[in-house]
C-alpha cells in the first residue's frame, strides 16, 4: 500500500501542487493539527484548543478538479456489447463510467465545485506556534493544516497494479458521452473492479487536497515553520532565499520522498 500511496501523493503534487487527503474521505479543516502516519492522518488537536489566534481568508471561487493520470475513461451500460461482466451489477438503464489504468499508482480524481480555504496572517501564526514549541507545548511531529480544498461530489480511484479497472455508476439520468459531476444523480457506487489500491466516492462535500506546515528545528538553521508546497530551491538546504533574508521564515519546501513526509522532522528515515 505504501507504493500506491507514494504514487498518488507524488501525482497529486505534480498536478495540483497540493497533498491528497489520505485516506480519502477523512475530515480535515484549516487549523487542524495532527500526525502523518504511513497509512493515515491522525488529528491531535487544533489551533483553537491551543489558544492560537488565527484568522481565515474568505474561500476562493469554486472550480472543478479533473485529473486522470495513466487512466482511460469510457462510458458503458449494462446492455453494452462486450460488457456482459457488468450485468447484474450495473442496473438496466444506468450509465457507468469505466476506468482502465495503464500502470500501478495511476489515479483518477474528479471533484465538483471545489473551494480553497486557508489561514490568513501566516507570519502571526508562526510566531505563536514557535512560542508554544519553545515552551514544550508543540510536538515536533505535529503538522498544521494551513489550506484545504474541498468540494463535492468527489471520485478518487487509485490503481494498485497495471490493468486495474472499475466502473462508477452514474445513474439512470446520465447521458452516455457526457460527464458532469454536478448533474449526476446516481449512487456513484463502484463495481466490476479489479486491481484497485484505493477508491472513494461521495455525493457530499469532502476535503480533497491540502497544505500543511511543521516546526523545523535544525542543527544549523534557526527554528522556523516549513510549509509543504511549491518551492524555493535554497529551502531544501535550510537557507532562506537571499532576497528574503528579512522576511518571515515561511518559504516553501517540497520533499521528494514519501519517507520525508511520513517521518517526524529530525528523525532518521529507513528504506
Beta strands, then each sheet from edge to edge (+ up, - down):
strand 1: 19-20
strand 2: 32-37
strand 3: 40-46
strand 4: 63-69
strand 5: 71-77
strand 6: 95-101
strand 7: 107-118
strand 8: 143-151
strand 9: 154-159
strand 10: 165-171
strand 11: 190-194
strand 12: 196-202
strand 13: 206-216
strand 14: 224-228
strand 15: 252-253
sheet 1: 1+ 13- 8+ 2- 3+
sheet 2: 1+ 13- 14+ 15+
sheet 3: 1+ 13- 8+ 7- 4+
sheet 4: 1+ 13- 8+ 7- 9+ 12-
sheet 5: 5+ 6- 10+ 11-
end
